[in-house]
Amino acid sequence: MLELDAQLTKDGHVVVLHDYTLDRTTNGSGPIGEKTLKEVRTLDAGSWFGPEFAGEKIPTFEEVVEWAKGKIRLNVELKSGP
């Protein structure tokens, strides 16, 4: 089972990100709820973890569900802001 956190972007898209802000795990800053999906998709969400993960993007909830289908169960926490 995979536990993940889902939250809304400014334009109403559901993305998978634990933190309320982009600062710790991306090269962006500020609350994810103040960014559009287009803005979020320009960010690097992998470099903080290691150089081999550079260029990784914040996934949409739909992308994660498609990836997990038939492979693993999901435990989803819905976040609504700080």
Order of alpha helices (4+ residues) and beta strands (2+ residues): beta-beta-alpha-alpha-beta
